[in-house]
Amino acid sequence: MTTQTLTITSDGSEVLIQKYYKHSKPINGMIEIGGDFDGGVLSLLISHSGGEAINPWNDLSGNQYITGLPKTVSFDIPVINLNAGDTRIYYTLAGATSPSITLTVADNQ
């Protein structure tokens, strides 16, 4: 199991959080987001093409991972295509004045 924590102190667009190289087993984990958003909204994005195409990340119910409040979400990344690029998770923070957000990713890798 790996855990990584980032501190976010300013707005940013498509900032890389985590990179999963080509994998033959599903990746399961959770993302915990906490702290002071200071009016900002944080969105999670995903790419299964090594960053060539970056798209909004939706949970299994089809809801986009987006929040302006502390939140913990679970995720499952299936094996997409071992010939495709690696899977990458990004965030975008917009509308914050002086945020202090902690974003922690824990997974089964």
C-alpha positions as CSV (number, residue, x, y, z in Angstrom):
1,M,0.0,0.0,0.0
2,T,1.3,3.5,-0.9
3,T,0.2,6.8,0.5
4,Q,1.1,10.3,-0.9
5,T,0.1,13.7,0.5
6,L,0.1,17.0,-1.3
7,T,-0.5,20.5,0.1
8,I,-2.3,22.8,-2.2
9,T,-1.8,26.6,-1.5
10,S,-2.9,28.1,-4.8
11,D,-5.2,27.6,-7.8
12,G,-3.9,25.2,-10.4
13,S,-5.0,23.5,-13.6
14,E,-4.4,19.8,-14.4
15,V,-1.8,19.4,-11.7
16,L,-0.5,15.8,-11.6
17,I,-1.3,14.0,-8.3
18,Q,-0.4,10.4,-9.1
19,K,0.9,8.2,-11.9
20,Y,0.1,4.5,-12.3
21,Y,2.2,2.7,-14.8
22,K,0.6,0.1,-17.0
23,H,-1.0,-2.3,-14.6
24,S,-2.4,-5.8,-14.9
25,K,-4.6,-5.7,-11.8
26,P,-7.3,-3.1,-10.8
27,I,-6.1,-0.3,-8.5
28,N,-8.3,0.4,-5.5
29,G,-7.8,3.3,-3.1
30,M,-9.1,6.5,-1.5
31,I,-8.5,10.2,-1.7
32,E,-9.0,12.3,1.4
33,I,-9.3,16.1,0.8
34,G,-9.3,18.4,3.8
35,G,-8.4,21.9,4.9
36,D,-9.4,25.4,4.0
37,F,-10.7,25.8,0.4
38,D,-11.0,29.6,0.8
39,G,-13.8,29.8,-1.8
40,G,-12.2,27.4,-4.3
41,V,-13.6,24.3,-6.0
42,L,-11.4,21.3,-6.5
43,S,-12.0,18.9,-9.3
44,L,-10.3,15.5,-9.9
45,L,-9.4,14.5,-13.5
46,I,-8.1,11.3,-15.0
47,S,-6.2,10.1,-18.1
48,H,-5.8,6.6,-19.3
49,S,-3.6,7.7,-22.1
50,G,-0.5,8.9,-20.3
51,G,-1.8,12.4,-20.2
52,E,-2.7,12.8,-23.9
53,A,-6.4,13.1,-23.1
54,I,-7.4,14.4,-19.6
55,N,-11.1,14.1,-18.7
56,P,-13.3,14.8,-15.6
57,W,-13.2,11.8,-13.3
58,N,-16.5,10.3,-12.4
59,D,-17.4,7.8,-9.6
60,L,-19.2,4.6,-10.4
61,S,-22.6,6.5,-10.1
62,G,-21.5,8.9,-12.8
63,N,-21.0,11.9,-10.4
64,Q,-17.9,14.0,-11.1
65,Y,-15.3,14.1,-8.3
66,I,-15.7,17.8,-7.5
67,T,-15.9,19.6,-4.1
68,G,-15.5,22.8,-2.2
69,L,-15.5,21.1,1.2
70,P,-13.5,18.4,2.9
71,K,-14.3,15.0,1.5
72,T,-13.1,11.4,1.3
73,V,-13.8,9.3,-1.8
74,S,-13.0,5.8,-2.8
75,F,-11.9,4.8,-6.3
76,D,-11.4,1.8,-8.5
77,I,-9.3,2.0,-11.6
78,P,-9.8,-1.0,-13.8
79,V,-7.3,-2.5,-16.2
80,I,-8.1,-0.5,-19.3
81,N,-5.7,-1.7,-22.0
82,L,-2.1,-2.6,-21.3
83,N,-1.1,-1.2,-24.7
84,A,-2.5,2.2,-23.8
85,G,-0.5,4.8,-21.8
86,D,-0.2,4.9,-18.0
87,T,-3.1,6.1,-15.9
88,R,-2.7,9.6,-14.3
89,I,-4.8,11.4,-11.8
90,Y,-4.8,15.3,-11.8
91,Y,-6.5,18.0,-9.9
92,T,-7.7,21.5,-10.8
93,L,-8.4,24.1,-8.1
94,A,-10.2,27.3,-9.2
95,G,-11.7,30.3,-7.4
96,A,-9.5,30.1,-4.3
97,T,-8.0,33.2,-2.7
98,S,-5.6,31.7,-0.2
99,P,-6.3,28.0,0.2
100,S,-4.6,25.5,2.4
101,I,-5.8,22.1,1.3
102,T,-4.3,18.7,2.1
103,L,-4.9,15.9,-0.5
104,T,-3.9,12.4,0.4
105,V,-4.0,9.4,-1.9
106,A,-3.8,5.9,-0.5
107,D,-3.9,2.8,-2.8
108,N,-3.2,-0.9,-3.0
109,Q,0.0,-0.4,-5.1
